[in-house]
Amino acid sequence: MATPTPVRHAWRALTGLLVITALLAAINALGVYVFQQSSWTPDLALDLQGGTQIVLEAQTEDGAAPSEEQMTQAVTIIRQRVDASGVGEADVTTQAGNQIVVQIPGQADEETRNRIEASAQLQLRAVLYTGDPATSFVGEDGNETPYPTPDPTLQATPTAEPTNGSDLNWVTPALQAEFLAYDCADSANDPANAPTDEPLITCDADGTTKYILGPVELDGSSIDDATFGMQQNNGLWAVNLRFDDEGTTIFGEISQRLYGADPPLNQFAFVLDGYVLSAPSMNAVILGGDPSITGSFTQESAKVLADQLKYGALPLSFTVESSNSISATLGSQQLQIGLIAGLIGLALVALYSLIVYRALGFVIIASLAVMAVLTYLTLCILAWRMGFRLSLAGVAGLIVTIGFTADSFIVYFERIRDELRDGKSITGAVEDGWGRAKRTIYISKSINILAAVVLYILADATVKGFAFTLGLTTAIDVLIFILFTHPVMQLLARTRFFGGGHPLSGLDPTALGAVYRGRAQFREPVAATASTAAGRRAVKSRGEAVRRQTIAERKQAELAAAAGTESSKPGTTVKEGDD
């Protein structure tokens, strides 16, 4: 005899759930043992674990106090840099009018510090001259010595007004002498705050080449987007830029001017915080506004730079005032309280389920256990792949989901019971109940997810953790219903205990008032008096069925009862052909 189709579907669904669970565990194991970047416990946020505090002090060119608008913009950019996913639970605030306090969960690595501290003032300047930083000259005594400090009497203004950023008239005798004497290793040479409308003497980040660059022709504010990736032609990591409309036009003009010029006038330099990041040659006219920055990038350094440029240049430069470790604001005690609250809620749901649904309550408990396993593994993977950290707000989202999940079980089980009251078999009630209950469940879960998405987008960063866990667990809840709860019910309905309607199964048709023979038609009660146990159950069942009748059914039953009473009166007969 072939296995019934619902049974095959149930086993397939349960097998699929087992595969998903094993896949999640394997992914996290890969992160733990191979990449050594994941863990078997979810990462905790600042309020539960503590972390690192970095205090940045704003610096303006004229020494004046920064405006409130500048500080607000800087806070937004730094928060985006350090918490690009939105769920890392970093805390970025201002204090004393000119300081920004950045609090990061856990210990901040060097890349994270660089991402926070770098002002990322990207400038595009034409290359006028390049040279070896170790340049020296032979003195009168025949010895090689560094070039001396430039003579202040040398001409410092161009003899003719430069017409563009590549005009060599920018290179005056004073500038040439300063370039020869420039020492890339001298920490006193800080080009970060150099004037934008004048030439710049600087070096690359490694100090291997020094440059004379023309005035700024384009800056980071013209960048719409920045991504990173590996170039297919050479296998090098690159940062890909996309300019806005104005930036596209200006960059197109620059490319037309530089393309075909003699070296180094055919080069342009991407300058980050005063240092040359890359100085590629212009090998084509680029009118689409999507150039790439190449250099000695690694995957991580390319990602850091792309994040910095994507979120814009800071309106101010900052110096690190202090950097130290901080303790958790709530700590393990609050985490324990949150977990205890969750366990209490879970215990109350389990107790209610066992009282109301009897053995069916164990299906609810098992579903919640499977959901907990999937949620736990997912949080571990998200901590590895997107920096998610569980805060107290996130714990609250997990606790709230327990109640939402219980609502779904009630909808499903009550729908099954309604089908049983209509006189259907238990297997038929499970299938028809699911067909009708799932529409309600899908609608309610969709509303929950929509609310979580809106809250995540509009709420403050401290609430994003709550919205994220709420939406995540709601989606997992739907998956559990499809791949576990309904398949388990399909299998249980074919067992003797549940399929036979045992009084402790929660699916006893008699206890549920399943005495319908049709709409508004009831089976005759068993031949027993109200004083016997069978009679009391029959009376109770019929009373339950009557209470669940609709208004139309009650009226129809009353009319039927009245017609029966009328026909039973003495002297009343009904003949064939009478009206």
Secondary structure as a PSIPRED ss2 file (coil, helix, strand):
# PSIPRED VFORMAT (PSIPRED V4.0)

   1 M C   1.000  0.000  0.000
   2 A C   1.000  0.000  0.000
   3 T C   1.000  0.000  0.000
   4 P C   1.000  0.000  0.000
   5 T H   0.000  1.000  0.000
   6 P H   0.000  1.000  0.000
   7 V H   0.000  1.000  0.000
   8 R H   0.000  1.000  0.000
   9 H H   0.000  1.000  0.000
  10 A H   0.000  1.000  0.000
  11 W H   0.000  1.000  0.000
  12 R H   0.000  1.000  0.000
  13 A H   0.000  1.000  0.000
  14 L H   0.000  1.000  0.000
  15 T H   0.000  1.000  0.000
  16 G H   0.000  1.000  0.000
  17 L H   0.000  1.000  0.000
  18 L H   0.000  1.000  0.000
  19 V H   0.000  1.000  0.000
  20 I H   0.000  1.000  0.000
  21 T H   0.000  1.000  0.000
  22 A H   0.000  1.000  0.000
  23 L H   0.000  1.000  0.000
  24 L H   0.000  1.000  0.000
  25 A H   0.000  1.000  0.000
  26 A H   0.000  1.000  0.000
  27 I H   0.000  1.000  0.000
  28 N H   0.000  1.000  0.000
  29 A H   0.000  1.000  0.000
  30 L H   0.000  1.000  0.000
  31 G H   0.000  1.000  0.000
  32 V H   0.000  1.000  0.000
  33 Y H   0.000  1.000  0.000
  34 V H   0.000  1.000  0.000
  35 F C   1.000  0.000  0.000
  36 Q C   1.000  0.000  0.000
  37 Q C   1.000  0.000  0.000
  38 S C   1.000  0.000  0.000
  39 S C   1.000  0.000  0.000
  40 W C   1.000  0.000  0.000
  41 T C   1.000  0.000  0.000
  42 P C   1.000  0.000  0.000
  43 D C   1.000  0.000  0.000
  44 L E   0.000  0.000  1.000
  45 A C   1.000  0.000  0.000
  46 L H   0.000  1.000  0.000
  47 D H   0.000  1.000  0.000
  48 L H   0.000  1.000  0.000
  49 Q H   0.000  1.000  0.000
  50 G C   1.000  0.000  0.000
  51 G E   0.000  0.000  1.000
  52 T E   0.000  0.000  1.000
  53 Q E   0.000  0.000  1.000
  54 I E   0.000  0.000  1.000
  55 V E   0.000  0.000  1.000
  56 L E   0.000  0.000  1.000
  57 E E   0.000  0.000  1.000
  58 A E   0.000  0.000  1.000
  59 Q E   0.000  0.000  1.000
  60 T C   1.000  0.000  0.000
  61 E C   1.000  0.000  0.000
  62 D C   1.000  0.000  0.000
  63 G C   1.000  0.000  0.000
  64 A C   1.000  0.000  0.000
  65 A C   1.000  0.000  0.000
  66 P C   1.000  0.000  0.000
  67 S C   1.000  0.000  0.000
  68 E H   0.000  1.000  0.000
  69 E H   0.000  1.000  0.000
  70 Q H   0.000  1.000  0.000
  71 M H   0.000  1.000  0.000
  72 T H   0.000  1.000  0.000
  73 Q H   0.000  1.000  0.000
  74 A H   0.000  1.000  0.000
  75 V H   0.000  1.000  0.000
  76 T H   0.000  1.000  0.000
  77 I H   0.000  1.000  0.000
  78 I H   0.000  1.000  0.000
  79 R H   0.000  1.000  0.000
  80 Q H   0.000  1.000  0.000
  81 R H   0.000  1.000  0.000
  82 V H   0.000  1.000  0.000
  83 D C   1.000  0.000  0.000
  84 A C   1.000  0.000  0.000
  85 S C   1.000  0.000  0.000
  86 G C   1.000  0.000  0.000
  87 V C   1.000  0.000  0.000
  88 G C   1.000  0.000  0.000
  89 E C   1.000  0.000  0.000
  90 A C   1.000  0.000  0.000
  91 D E   0.000  0.000  1.000
  92 V E   0.000  0.000  1.000
  93 T E   0.000  0.000  1.000
  94 T E   0.000  0.000  1.000
  95 Q E   0.000  0.000  1.000
  96 A C   1.000  0.000  0.000
  97 G C   1.000  0.000  0.000
  98 N C   1.000  0.000  0.000
  99 Q E   0.000  0.000  1.000
 100 I E   0.000  0.000  1.000
 101 V E   0.000  0.000  1.000
 102 V E   0.000  0.000  1.000
 103 Q E   0.000  0.000  1.000
 104 I E   0.000  0.000  1.000
 105 P E   0.000  0.000  1.000
 106 G C   1.000  0.000  0.000
 107 Q C   1.000  0.000  0.000
 108 A C   1.000  0.000  0.000
 109 D C   1.000  0.000  0.000
 110 E H   0.000  1.000  0.000
 111 E H   0.000  1.000  0.000
 112 T H   0.000  1.000  0.000
 113 R H   0.000  1.000  0.000
 114 N H   0.000  1.000  0.000
 115 R H   0.000  1.000  0.000
 116 I H   0.000  1.000  0.000
 117 E H   0.000  1.000  0.000
 118 A C   1.000  0.000  0.000
 119 S C   1.000  0.000  0.000
 120 A C   1.000  0.000  0.000
 121 Q C   1.000  0.000  0.000
 122 L E   0.000  0.000  1.000
 123 Q E   0.000  0.000  1.000
 124 L E   0.000  0.000  1.000
 125 R E   0.000  0.000  1.000
 126 A E   0.000  0.000  1.000
 127 V E   0.000  0.000  1.000
 128 L E   0.000  0.000  1.000
 129 Y E   0.000  0.000  1.000
 130 T E   0.000  0.000  1.000
 131 G E   0.000  0.000  1.000
 132 D C   1.000  0.000  0.000
 133 P C   1.000  0.000  0.000
 134 A C   1.000  0.000  0.000
 135 T C   1.000  0.000  0.000
 136 S E   0.000  0.000  1.000
 137 F E   0.000  0.000  1.000
 138 V E   0.000  0.000  1.000
 139 G C   1.000  0.000  0.000
 140 E C   1.000  0.000  0.000
 141 D C   1.000  0.000  0.000
 142 G C   1.000  0.000  0.000
 143 N C   1.000  0.000  0.000
 144 E E   0.000  0.000  1.000
 145 T E   0.000  0.000  1.000
 146 P E   0.000  0.000  1.000
 147 Y C   1.000  0.000  0.000
 148 P C   1.000  0.000  0.000
 149 T C   1.000  0.000  0.000
 150 P C   1.000  0.000  0.000
 151 D C   1.000  0.000  0.000
 152 P C   1.000  0.000  0.000
 153 T C   1.000  0.000  0.000
 154 L C   1.000  0.000  0.000
 155 Q C   1.000  0.000  0.000
 156 A C   1.000  0.000  0.000
 157 T C   1.000  0.000  0.000
 158 P C   1.000  0.000  0.000
 159 T C   1.000  0.000  0.000
 160 A C   1.000  0.000  0.000
 161 E C   1.000  0.000  0.000
 162 P C   1.000  0.000  0.000
 163 T C   1.000  0.000  0.000
 164 N C   1.000  0.000  0.000
 165 G C   1.000  0.000  0.000
 166 S C   1.000  0.000  0.000
 167 D C   1.000  0.000  0.000
 168 L H   0.000  1.000  0.000
 169 N H   0.000  1.000  0.000
 170 W H   0.000  1.000  0.000
 171 V C   1.000  0.000  0.000
 172 T C   1.000  0.000  0.000
 173 P H   0.000  1.000  0.000
 174 A H   0.000  1.000  0.000
 175 L H   0.000  1.000  0.000
 176 Q H   0.000  1.000  0.000
 177 A H   0.000  1.000  0.000
 178 E H   0.000  1.000  0.000
 179 F H   0.000  1.000  0.000
 180 L H   0.000  1.000  0.000
 181 A H   0.000  1.000  0.000
 182 Y C   1.000  0.000  0.000
 183 D C   1.000  0.000  0.000
 184 C C   1.000  0.000  0.000
 185 A C   1.000  0.000  0.000
 186 D C   1.000  0.000  0.000
 187 S C   1.000  0.000  0.000
 188 A C   1.000  0.000  0.000
 189 N C   1.000  0.000  0.000
 190 D C   1.000  0.000  0.000
 191 P H   0.000  1.000  0.000
 192 A H   0.000  1.000  0.000
 193 N H   0.000  1.000  0.000
 194 A C   1.000  0.000  0.000
 195 P C   1.000  0.000  0.000
 196 T C   1.000  0.000  0.000
 197 D C   1.000  0.000  0.000
 198 E C   1.000  0.000  0.000
 199 P C   1.000  0.000  0.000
 200 L E   0.000  0.000  1.000
 201 I E   0.000  0.000  1.000
 202 T E   0.000  0.000  1.000
 203 C E   0.000  0.000  1.000
 204 D E   0.000  0.000  1.000
 205 A C   1.000  0.000  0.000
 206 D C   1.000  0.000  0.000
 207 G C   1.000  0.000  0.000
 208 T C   1.000  0.000  0.000
 209 T C   1.000  0.000  0.000
 210 K E   0.000  0.000  1.000
 211 Y E   0.000  0.000  1.000
 212 I E   0.000  0.000  1.000
 213 L E   0.000  0.000  1.000
 214 G E   0.000  0.000  1.000
 215 P E   0.000  0.000  1.000
 216 V E   0.000  0.000  1.000
 217 E E   0.000  0.000  1.000
 218 L E   0.000  0.000  1.000
 219 D E   0.000  0.000  1.000
 220 G H   0.000  1.000  0.000
 221 S H   0.000  1.000  0.000
 222 S H   0.000  1.000  0.000
 223 I E   0.000  0.000  1.000
 224 D E   0.000  0.000  1.000
 225 D E   0.000  0.000  1.000
 226 A E   0.000  0.000  1.000
 227 T E   0.000  0.000  1.000
 228 F E   0.000  0.000  1.000
 229 G E   0.000  0.000  1.000
 230 M E   0.000  0.000  1.000
 231 Q C   1.000  0.000  0.000
 232 Q C   1.000  0.000  0.000
 233 N C   1.000  0.000  0.000
 234 N C   1.000  0.000  0.000
 235 G C   1.000  0.000  0.000
 236 L C   1.000  0.000  0.000
 237 W E   0.000  0.000  1.000
 238 A E   0.000  0.000  1.000
 239 V E   0.000  0.000  1.000
 240 N E   0.000  0.000  1.000
 241 L E   0.000  0.000  1.000
 242 R E   0.000  0.000  1.000
 243 F E   0.000  0.000  1.000
 244 D C   1.000  0.000  0.000
 245 D H   0.000  1.000  0.000
 246 E H   0.000  1.000  0.000
 247 G H   0.000  1.000  0.000
 248 T H   0.000  1.000  0.000
 249 T H   0.000  1.000  0.000
 250 I H   0.000  1.000  0.000
 251 F H   0.000  1.000  0.000
 252 G H   0.000  1.000  0.000
 253 E H   0.000  1.000  0.000
 254 I H   0.000  1.000  0.000
 255 S H   0.000  1.000  0.000
 256 Q H   0.000  1.000  0.000
 257 R H   0.000  1.000  0.000
 258 L H   0.000  1.000  0.000
 259 Y C   1.000  0.000  0.000
 260 G C   1.000  0.000  0.000
 261 A C   1.000  0.000  0.000
 262 D C   1.000  0.000  0.000
 263 P C   1.000  0.000  0.000
 264 P C   1.000  0.000  0.000
 265 L C   1.000  0.000  0.000
 266 N C   1.000  0.000  0.000
 267 Q E   0.000  0.000  1.000
 268 F E   0.000  0.000  1.000
 269 A E   0.000  0.000  1.000
 270 F E   0.000  0.000  1.000
 271 V E   0.000  0.000  1.000
 272 L E   0.000  0.000  1.000
 273 D C   1.000  0.000  0.000
 274 G C   1.000  0.000  0.000
 275 Y E   0.000  0.000  1.000
 276 V E   0.000  0.000  1.000
 277 L E   0.000  0.000  1.000
 278 S E   0.000  0.000  1.000
 279 A C   1.000  0.000  0.000
 280 P C   1.000  0.000  0.000
 281 S E   0.000  0.000  1.000
 282 M C   1.000  0.000  0.000
 283 N C   1.000  0.000  0.000
 284 A C   1.000  0.000  0.000
 285 V C   1.000  0.000  0.000
 286 I C   1.000  0.000  0.000
 287 L C   1.000  0.000  0.000
 288 G C   1.000  0.000  0.000
 289 G C   1.000  0.000  0.000
 290 D C   1.000  0.000  0.000
 291 P C   1.000  0.000  0.000
 292 S E   0.000  0.000  1.000
 293 I E   0.000  0.000  1.000
 294 T E   0.000  0.000  1.000
 295 G C   1.000  0.000  0.000
 296 S C   1.000  0.000  0.000
 297 F C   1.000  0.000  0.000
 298 T C   1.000  0.000  0.000
 299 Q H   0.000  1.000  0.000
 300 E H   0.000  1.000  0.000
 301 S H   0.000  1.000  0.000
 302 A H   0.000  1.000  0.000
 303 K H   0.000  1.000  0.000
 304 V H   0.000  1.000  0.000
 305 L H   0.000  1.000  0.000
 306 A H   0.000  1.000  0.000
 307 D H   0.000  1.000  0.000
 308 Q H   0.000  1.000  0.000
 309 L H   0.000  1.000  0.000
 310 K H   0.000  1.000  0.000
 311 Y C   1.000  0.000  0.000
 312 G C   1.000  0.000  0.000
 313 A C   1.000  0.000  0.000
 314 L C   1.000  0.000  0.000
 315 P C   1.000  0.000  0.000
 316 L C   1.000  0.000  0.000
 317 S E   0.000  0.000  1.000
 318 F E   0.000  0.000  1.000
 319 T E   0.000  0.000  1.000
 320 V E   0.000  0.000  1.000
 321 E E   0.000  0.000  1.000
 322 S E   0.000  0.000  1.000
 323 S E   0.000  0.000  1.000
 324 N E   0.000  0.000  1.000
 325 S E   0.000  0.000  1.000
 326 I E   0.000  0.000  1.000
 327 S C   1.000  0.000  0.000
 328 A C   1.000  0.000  0.000
 329 T C   1.000  0.000  0.000
 330 L C   1.000  0.000  0.000
 331 G H   0.000  1.000  0.000
 332 S H   0.000  1.000  0.000
 333 Q H   0.000  1.000  0.000
 334 Q H   0.000  1.000  0.000
 335 L H   0.000  1.000  0.000
 336 Q H   0.000  1.000  0.000
 337 I H   0.000  1.000  0.000
 338 G H   0.000  1.000  0.000
 339 L H   0.000  1.000  0.000
 340 I H   0.000  1.000  0.000
 341 A H   0.000  1.000  0.000
 342 G H   0.000  1.000  0.000
 343 L H   0.000  1.000  0.000
 344 I H   0.000  1.000  0.000
 345 G H   0.000  1.000  0.000
 346 L H   0.000  1.000  0.000
 347 A H   0.000  1.000  0.000
 348 L H   0.000  1.000  0.000
 349 V H   0.000  1.000  0.000
 350 A H   0.000  1.000  0.000
 351 L H   0.000  1.000  0.000
 352 Y H   0.000  1.000  0.000
 353 S H   0.000  1.000  0.000
 354 L H   0.000  1.000  0.000
 355 I H   0.000  1.000  0.000
 356 V H   0.000  1.000  0.000
 357 Y H   0.000  1.000  0.000
 358 R C   1.000  0.000  0.000
 359 A C   1.000  0.000  0.000
 360 L H   0.000  1.000  0.000
 361 G H   0.000  1.000  0.000
 362 F H   0.000  1.000  0.000
 363 V H   0.000  1.000  0.000
 364 I H   0.000  1.000  0.000
 365 I H   0.000  1.000  0.000
 366 A H   0.000  1.000  0.000
 367 S H   0.000  1.000  0.000
 368 L H   0.000  1.000  0.000
 369 A H   0.000  1.000  0.000
 370 V H   0.000  1.000  0.000
 371 M H   0.000  1.000  0.000
 372 A H   0.000  1.000  0.000
 373 V H   0.000  1.000  0.000
 374 L H   0.000  1.000  0.000
 375 T H   0.000  1.000  0.000
 376 Y H   0.000  1.000  0.000
 377 L H   0.000  1.000  0.000
 378 T H   0.000  1.000  0.000
 379 L H   0.000  1.000  0.000
 380 C H   0.000  1.000  0.000
 381 I H   0.000  1.000  0.000
 382 L H   0.000  1.000  0.000
 383 A H   0.000  1.000  0.000
 384 W H   0.000  1.000  0.000
 385 R H   0.000  1.000  0.000
 386 M H   0.000  1.000  0.000
 387 G C   1.000  0.000  0.000
 388 F C   1.000  0.000  0.000
 389 R C   1.000  0.000  0.000
 390 L E   0.000  0.000  1.000
 391 S C   1.000  0.000  0.000
 392 L H   0.000  1.000  0.000
 393 A H   0.000  1.000  0.000
 394 G H   0.000  1.000  0.000
 395 V H   0.000  1.000  0.000
 396 A H   0.000  1.000  0.000
 397 G H   0.000  1.000  0.000
 398 L H   0.000  1.000  0.000
 399 I H   0.000  1.000  0.000
 400 V H   0.000  1.000  0.000
 401 T H   0.000  1.000  0.000
 402 I H   0.000  1.000  0.000
 403 G H   0.000  1.000  0.000
 404 F H   0.000  1.000  0.000
 405 T H   0.000  1.000  0.000
 406 A H   0.000  1.000  0.000
 407 D H   0.000  1.000  0.000
 408 S H   0.000  1.000  0.000
 409 F H   0.000  1.000  0.000
 410 I H   0.000  1.000  0.000
 411 V H   0.000  1.000  0.000
 412 Y H   0.000  1.000  0.000
 413 F H   0.000  1.000  0.000
 414 E H   0.000  1.000  0.000
 415 R H   0.000  1.000  0.000
 416 I H   0.000  1.000  0.000
 417 R H   0.000  1.000  0.000
 418 D H   0.000  1.000  0.000
 419 E H   0.000  1.000  0.000
 420 L H   0.000  1.000  0.000
 421 R H   0.000  1.000  0.000
 422 D C   1.000  0.000  0.000
 423 G C   1.000  0.000  0.000
 424 K C   1.000  0.000  0.000
 425 S C   1.000  0.000  0.000
 426 I H   0.000  1.000  0.000
 427 T H   0.000  1.000  0.000
 428 G H   0.000  1.000  0.000
 429 A H   0.000  1.000  0.000
 430 V H   0.000  1.000  0.000
 431 E H   0.000  1.000  0.000
 432 D H   0.000  1.000  0.000
 433 G H   0.000  1.000  0.000
 434 W H   0.000  1.000  0.000
 435 G H   0.000  1.000  0.000
 436 R H   0.000  1.000  0.000
 437 A H   0.000  1.000  0.000
 438 K H   0.000  1.000  0.000
 439 R H   0.000  1.000  0.000
 440 T H   0.000  1.000  0.000
 441 I H   0.000  1.000  0.000
 442 Y H   0.000  1.000  0.000
 443 I H   0.000  1.000  0.000
 444 S H   0.000  1.000  0.000
 445 K H   0.000  1.000  0.000
 446 S H   0.000  1.000  0.000
 447 I H   0.000  1.000  0.000
 448 N H   0.000  1.000  0.000
 449 I H   0.000  1.000  0.000
 450 L H   0.000  1.000  0.000
 451 A H   0.000  1.000  0.000
 452 A H   0.000  1.000  0.000
 453 V H   0.000  1.000  0.000
 454 V H   0.000  1.000  0.000
 455 L H   0.000  1.000  0.000
 456 Y H   0.000  1.000  0.000
 457 I H   0.000  1.000  0.000
 458 L H   0.000  1.000  0.000
 459 A C   1.000  0.000  0.000
 460 D C   1.000  0.000  0.000
 461 A H   0.000  1.000  0.000
 462 T H   0.000  1.000  0.000
 463 V H   0.000  1.000  0.000
 464 K H   0.000  1.000  0.000
 465 G H   0.000  1.000  0.000
 466 F H   0.000  1.000  0.000
 467 A H   0.000  1.000  0.000
 468 F H   0.000  1.000  0.000
 469 T H   0.000  1.000  0.000
 470 L H   0.000  1.000  0.000
 471 G H   0.000  1.000  0.000
 472 L H   0.000  1.000  0.000
 473 T H   0.000  1.000  0.000
 474 T H   0.000  1.000  0.000
 475 A H   0.000  1.000  0.000
 476 I H   0.000  1.000  0.000
 477 D H   0.000  1.000  0.000
 478 V H   0.000  1.000  0.000
 479 L H   0.000  1.000  0.000
 480 I H   0.000  1.000  0.000
 481 F H   0.000  1.000  0.000
 482 I H   0.000  1.000  0.000
 483 L H   0.000  1.000  0.000
 484 F H   0.000  1.000  0.000
 485 T H   0.000  1.000  0.000
 486 H H   0.000  1.000  0.000
 487 P H   0.000  1.000  0.000
 488 V H   0.000  1.000  0.000
 489 M H   0.000  1.000  0.000
 490 Q H   0.000  1.000  0.000
 491 L H   0.000  1.000  0.000
 492 L H   0.000  1.000  0.000
 493 A C   1.000  0.000  0.000
 494 R C   1.000  0.000  0.000
 495 T C   1.000  0.000  0.000
 496 R H   0.000  1.000  0.000
 497 F H   0.000  1.000  0.000
 498 F H   0.000  1.000  0.000
 499 G H   0.000  1.000  0.000
 500 G C   1.000  0.000  0.000
 501 G C   1.000  0.000  0.000
 502 H C   1.000  0.000  0.000
 503 P C   1.000  0.000  0.000
 504 L C   1.000  0.000  0.000
 505 S C   1.000  0.000  0.000
 506 G C   1.000  0.000  0.000
 507 L C   1.000  0.000  0.000
 508 D C   1.000  0.000  0.000
 509 P C   1.000  0.000  0.000
 510 T C   1.000  0.000  0.000
 511 A C   1.000  0.000  0.000
 512 L C   1.000  0.000  0.000
 513 G C   1.000  0.000  0.000
 514 A C   1.000  0.000  0.000
 515 V C   1.000  0.000  0.000
 516 Y E   0.000  0.000  1.000
 517 R E   0.000  0.000  1.000
 518 G E   0.000  0.000  1.000
 519 R C   1.000  0.000  0.000
 520 A C   1.000  0.000  0.000
 521 Q E   0.000  0.000  1.000
 522 F E   0.000  0.000  1.000
 523 R C   1.000  0.000  0.000
 524 E C   1.000  0.000  0.000
 525 P C   1.000  0.000  0.000
 526 V C   1.000  0.000  0.000
 527 A C   1.000  0.000  0.000
 528 A C   1.000  0.000  0.000
 529 T C   1.000  0.000  0.000
 530 A C   1.000  0.000  0.000
 531 S C   1.000  0.000  0.000
 532 T C   1.000  0.000  0.000
 533 A H   0.000  1.000  0.000
 534 A H   0.000  1.000  0.000
 535 G H   0.000  1.000  0.000
 536 R H   0.000  1.000  0.000
 537 R H   0.000  1.000  0.000
 538 A H   0.000  1.000  0.000
 539 V H   0.000  1.000  0.000
 540 K H   0.000  1.000  0.000
 541 S H   0.000  1.000  0.000
 542 R H   0.000  1.000  0.000
 543 G H   0.000  1.000  0.000
 544 E H   0.000  1.000  0.000
 545 A H   0.000  1.000  0.000
 546 V H   0.000  1.000  0.000
 547 R H   0.000  1.000  0.000
 548 R C   1.000  0.000  0.000
 549 Q C   1.000  0.000  0.000
 550 T C   1.000  0.000  0.000
 551 I H   0.000  1.000  0.000
 552 A H   0.000  1.000  0.000
 553 E H   0.000  1.000  0.000
 554 R H   0.000  1.000  0.000
 555 K H   0.000  1.000  0.000
 556 Q H   0.000  1.000  0.000
 557 A H   0.000  1.000  0.000
 558 E H   0.000  1.000  0.000
 559 L H   0.000  1.000  0.000
 560 A H   0.000  1.000  0.000
 561 A H   0.000  1.000  0.000
 562 A H   0.000  1.000  0.000
 563 A H   0.000  1.000  0.000
 564 G H   0.000  1.000  0.000
 565 T H   0.000  1.000  0.000
 566 E H   0.000  1.000  0.000
 567 S H   0.000  1.000  0.000
 568 S C   1.000  0.000  0.000
 569 K C   1.000  0.000  0.000
 570 P C   1.000  0.000  0.000
 571 G C   1.000  0.000  0.000
 572 T C   1.000  0.000  0.000
 573 T C   1.000  0.000  0.000
 574 V C   1.000  0.000  0.000
 575 K C   1.000  0.000  0.000
 576 E C   1.000  0.000  0.000
 577 G C   1.000  0.000  0.000
 578 D C   1.000  0.000  0.000
 579 D C   1.000  0.000  0.000
